[in-house]
Amino acid sequence: MENTTQSVQTILHPVTDLTKAKDVYTALLGVAPTSDSPYYVGYEAGGQQIGLVPNSDMTGPIAYWHVPDIEAKLAEVTAAGAVAKDAPKDVGGGRLVATVTDPDGNVLGLLQDPERI
């Protein structure tokens, strides 16, 4: 299987006050959240997934590059010099996410959606 990165389709934002952030992002995006829970609020707007993550150790927004095989892409980018930060984990419904840092310390997200049969 070719492991070509698809595109950035998901951006997660750390927030300290989920209620206030939800009001701002709902106004900005012009759509209601598609997911709304105490631990995550998600939007779908213009083909992008925008997520608000409270109580996170994230220090800024993280762009998640969608990949068909997260383990293979993780091996590829770490062999090229990235450093694994967070190992792949299932965040629900078979969706896997992981993060790495580039040589300058920037955090890059990898995301693999479950296969659709």
N, C-alpha and C positions, 0 to 999 in steps of 0.2 A: 504494500500500500504506500502510495506517495504521501509524504507528510508535509504538504505545503500549507503554510499558515494562510488562513482565510482572510481575516481582517479584524480590526478592533470593532467589536459589536457590543461590548459591555464595559461600562465604567462605573466603578464603585467609589462612593464618597464617604469618608468618615464624618459623622456628625455628633455633636454633644447634646443637642436638644432635638429629638426626632420630630416632635410636633411642629416646632417652628420651621425646621428644615423642610418638612413635608409641605407646609403652606407655601414656602418660597419655590420649591421645585414644581409643585402643581401649577403655580402661576406662570413660572418660566416655560414649562413644557406644554401647558394648555390641555393636559389630559389628566384624568384621575389615575391613581396608582393601580397597577394590575395585581400587586401583592402588597398587603398592608398588615404588618404584625409588629409586635413590640421589639423584635430583633432585626427586622429588615423591611424596608419599604422600597418597592420596585416599580419602575415605569417602563413602558415601551413607547418610544416616540421616534418617528422617522427612521425605523429600522434599527434603532439603538436600544439597548437595555441600560437604564440608569438606575443605580441602586444606592440607597442611603443606609449606612451601617452604623448604628449607635454603639458606644462602649467598645470600640475597636482599638487595636494597637496600631492601626494605619496612621501614618503621619501626613497623608495627603491622598488625593484621588489616585486610583490605580486603573490603568487601561488594561483590559483583558483581551489578548489575542486569541481568537478561536482557532483551534487546531483539531485535526481528525484523530490524532494519537498523542495524548499528553505525555505518556512515558517516553516515547521516541523523541518528541520535540524537546523535552526536558534534558534527555541525554545529549541531544545535538547542541543545545545552547550552552550547557555546562562544559561540554568538550571544547566549545569555542571561547570559553572564558567567563561565562556567567557563573554566579554562585547561587546554589539552591537556597532559598529562604524558607518557604513552606512547601512541604511535600504534597503531592496530590491528595485531595480529600473530596469525598462526596458531600455536596452541599444540598442534596435533595434531588430525588427523581433520577439519579444516575449521573447528574451533572458533576464533573470533576474540575477542580480548580487547584492551581499551584502558583507560587511566585518565585522569582529569581531576582537577583540584583545584577545590573550590568557593571562594567569596570569602574564606573563613576558613582556607584551606589544607588542608581535609579531603580525603583522597583517595577518589574514587568510582570504582568499576570498572564497565565496560560489557562485556557478554558476548553474543555472537551464536553460537548453535549452528548447525551446518550444516543446510541444508534437508533434510527427510526426504521422499523420493519414494516 
